[in-house]
């Protein structure tokens, strides 16, 4: 994704010029932390057959992205981007 926007991890915010909704982006480590949390959960079977997001799981397990936030990208896409509202991650990070 960073290559698509021609930015580096250190300067990912520069992609906001091309795509303002990139403000809700998350690092690969955030997804990795979701996977690790599921792998460590002895009751993980409760999620069998479900589609889960890292944002949803961060609320359950308490992990964060590298910047300490808990981006909820899918909720943002539905409530902000798809609704035609201007890019603003307030309340979604």
Backbone bond lengths (Angstrom), bond angles and torsions (degrees), N, CA, C in turn:
res aa  C-N    CA-C-N  psi(-1)  N-CA   C-N-CA  omega(-1)  CA-C   N-CA-C  phi
1 X - - - 1.442 - - 1.518 110.11 -
2 X 1.329 116.66 -39.93 1.460 119.03 179.00 1.527 110.82 -61.91
3 X 1.332 116.02 -40.35 1.463 119.90 177.97 1.524 111.39 -62.44
4 X 1.311 116.47 -37.42 1.467 120.70 179.33 1.526 111.26 -57.29
5 X 1.325 115.71 -39.24 1.461 120.41 -178.38 1.528 112.89 -96.33
6 X 1.347 116.57 -0.18 1.459 120.23 178.19 1.507 114.17 66.21
7 X 1.339 116.61 37.04 1.463 121.26 -179.89 1.528 109.73 -125.80
8 X 1.311 115.57 166.13 1.460 121.42 176.13 1.525 108.80 -104.95
9 X 1.323 115.37 169.74 1.468 118.84 178.22 1.523 110.93 -61.00
10 X 1.329 115.94 -37.43 1.463 120.35 -179.19 1.526 112.61 -68.14
11 X 1.340 116.62 -27.64 1.469 120.10 -176.50 1.524 111.65 -123.31
12 X 1.332 116.87 38.15 1.461 120.22 -176.74 1.520 112.37 -61.14
13 X 1.341 116.51 -27.63 1.463 119.52 -178.58 1.526 112.22 -63.11
14 X 1.338 117.18 -21.18 1.462 119.71 177.84 1.532 111.75 -62.07
15 X 1.323 117.06 -22.89 1.471 121.06 178.94 1.521 112.30 -69.34
16 X 1.316 117.49 -15.39 1.469 120.75 -179.03 1.526 111.98 -64.64
17 X 1.323 116.48 -22.97 1.466 119.48 176.98 1.525 110.83 -64.17
18 X 1.339 116.34 -39.86 1.469 121.06 -179.90 1.524 111.96 -83.91
19 X 1.312 116.10 -38.01 1.474 120.99 -176.61 1.533 109.39 -139.89
20 X 1.334 117.70 93.66 1.465 120.93 -177.20 1.528 114.09 -57.31
21 X 1.332 117.83 -30.35 1.468 119.69 -179.21 1.529 113.21 -74.31
22 X 1.338 116.85 -4.90 1.460 121.20 174.19 1.530 110.24 -63.92
23 X 1.315 116.87 -10.04 1.461 123.04 179.01 1.535 112.21 -57.66
24 X 1.311 117.80 -22.34 1.463 121.60 -178.83 1.531 111.86 -93.58
25 X 1.321 117.52 2.53 1.465 120.11 -176.76 1.525 111.39 -58.52
26 X 1.326 113.88 156.38 1.457 120.98 179.65 1.520 109.20 -130.69
27 X 1.310 116.59 157.58 1.463 120.32 -179.29 1.529 110.38 -82.11
28 X 1.335 116.51 160.08 1.469 119.39 174.72 1.532 112.23 -60.18
29 X 1.313 117.26 -27.73 1.468 119.37 179.05 1.521 111.79 -65.55
30 X 1.310 116.50 -30.77 1.469 119.93 178.98 1.530 109.91 -62.24
31 X 1.318 115.78 -45.74 1.465 120.50 176.92 1.525 109.52 -64.74
32 X 1.330 116.52 -41.21 1.467 120.48 177.91 1.519 112.16 -60.34
33 X 1.312 116.75 -38.61 1.465 120.39 178.29 1.527 110.76 -67.63
34 X 1.316 116.54 -32.66 1.471 120.11 175.66 1.527 109.84 -65.27
35 X 1.329 116.40 -45.08 1.466 121.19 179.17 1.527 110.23 -62.62
36 X 1.325 116.69 -44.22 1.468 120.67 179.86 1.528 111.25 -62.67
37 X 1.326 116.84 -40.21 1.466 120.35 179.12 1.524 110.87 -63.95
38 X 1.320 116.32 -42.81 1.468 119.45 177.31 1.519 111.40 -64.07
39 X 1.327 116.63 -41.94 1.469 120.67 -178.95 1.524 112.04 -64.01
40 X 1.319 117.30 -29.92 1.466 121.53 -178.27 1.527 112.98 -88.95
41 X 1.294 118.03 -7.33 1.468 122.16 -175.94 1.525 110.72 -86.00
42 X 1.326 117.83 114.62 1.467 119.58 179.63 1.533 112.89 -66.62
43 X 1.311 117.11 -17.54 1.467 121.15 -179.46 1.530 111.32 -105.36
44 X 1.330 117.19 25.80 1.461 121.90 -175.53 1.529 112.45 -60.35
45 X 1.303 118.08 -23.14 1.470 121.01 -178.51 1.525 112.23 -58.65
46 X 1.310 117.68 -20.29 1.471 119.60 179.26 1.530 111.83 -63.81
47 X 1.343 116.24 -16.36 1.450 121.04 179.85 1.525 112.93 -98.03
48 X 1.317 117.92 2.77 1.466 120.58 179.96 1.526 110.62 -53.17
49 X 1.326 115.88 131.80 1.454 121.67 176.06 1.520 115.06 80.08
50 X 1.336 117.66 0.82 1.463 120.51 -178.68 1.515 111.27 -100.43
51 X 1.298 116.06 152.50 1.451 122.63 171.56 1.521 106.88 -100.75
52 X 1.320 116.35 121.67 1.461 120.93 -173.89 1.517 110.60 -121.23
53 X 1.316 116.78 151.22 1.461 120.75 176.11 1.524 109.47 -108.92
54 X 1.315 115.38 157.41 1.463 119.54 177.64 1.529 110.13 -63.43
55 X 1.325 117.42 -35.98 1.463 120.28 178.16 1.515 112.08 -63.75
56 X 1.316 116.29 -41.79 1.461 121.05 177.74 1.534 110.36 -64.28
57 X 1.329 115.94 -44.91 1.462 120.22 -178.08 1.524 112.85 -69.34
58 X 1.332 117.41 -29.81 1.462 119.37 178.49 1.525 110.88 -64.59
59 X 1.322 116.19 -31.22 1.465 119.76 175.86 1.514 112.61 -69.31
60 X 1.321 116.84 -30.58 1.468 121.98 179.58 1.525 110.81 -79.83
61 X 1.338 116.61 -46.57 1.461 121.30 -172.33 1.523 114.69 -99.29
62 X 1.325 118.07 -14.50 1.461 121.15 174.96 1.518 116.56 82.50
63 X 1.327 119.26 10.24 1.465 119.78 178.14 1.524 110.04 -79.17
64 X 1.319 115.47 162.97 1.465 121.39 -178.88 1.527 110.21 -130.34
65 X 1.311 114.90 167.28 1.456 121.39 172.85 1.538 107.45 -79.46
66 X 1.310 117.02 176.21 1.460 121.01 -175.63 1.525 113.68 -58.74
67 X 1.324 116.98 -29.65 1.468 119.78 -179.81 1.526 112.65 -87.64
68 X 1.338 117.42 5.12 1.462 121.27 179.07 1.517 114.13 88.65
69 X 1.332 117.04 -3.42 1.462 119.96 -179.44 1.528 111.07 -90.45
70 X 1.311 115.65 169.84 1.463 123.04 177.30 1.528 108.52 -125.14
71 X 1.352 117.14 75.58 1.460 119.73 -177.63 1.531 112.32 -59.84
72 X 1.304 115.54 134.88 1.464 121.48 176.28 1.527 107.08 -115.92
73 X 1.338 114.47 77.60 1.458 120.84 -172.05 1.518 113.88 -62.68
74 X 1.315 118.24 -42.81 1.470 119.27 -176.11 1.520 111.84 -67.05
75 X 1.324 117.15 -39.20 1.467 119.59 177.00 1.530 108.79 -65.39
76 X 1.331 116.87 -40.27 1.460 121.63 178.19 1.532 110.78 -60.53
77 X 1.313 116.81 -46.55 1.471 120.50 -178.82 1.525 110.42 -57.17
78 X 1.309 116.87 -45.65 1.468 121.06 -178.28 1.533 111.65 -69.74
79 X 1.339 115.94 -48.51 1.461 120.24 -171.43 1.522 114.34 -83.31
80 X 1.332 118.17 -23.66 1.465 120.50 -177.35 1.529 111.00 -115.44
81 X 1.325 116.35 -64.33 1.465 120.05 -174.07 1.522 112.39 -62.62
82 X 1.330 118.07 -54.64 1.463 120.88 -179.17 1.521 112.69 -65.51
83 X 1.325 115.90 -25.92 1.466 120.07 179.19 1.523 112.03 -81.23
84 X 1.333 116.74 -1.67 1.460 120.24 177.51 1.511 114.60 77.27
85 X 1.323 117.62 17.46 1.466 120.70 179.61 1.524 109.60 -84.13
86 X 1.334 116.87 158.44 1.468 119.21 177.72 1.524 111.18 -67.89
87 X 1.314 115.28 151.63 1.461 121.11 -179.35 1.518 111.18 -59.60
88 X 1.314 116.19 124.84 1.458 122.81 178.04 1.532 107.14 -164.66
89 X 1.318 116.90 112.90 1.464 121.36 -177.32 1.524 113.07 -85.84
90 X 1.318 117.99 3.91 1.465 120.69 178.88 1.522 109.78 -56.55
91 X 1.326 115.63 124.83 1.462 120.54 179.80 1.524 113.16 87.88
92 X 1.332 117.19 -2.75 1.461 121.47 -179.54 1.527 111.44 -120.51
93 X 1.308 119.34 1.47 1.469 123.40 178.98 1.498 109.44 -120.97
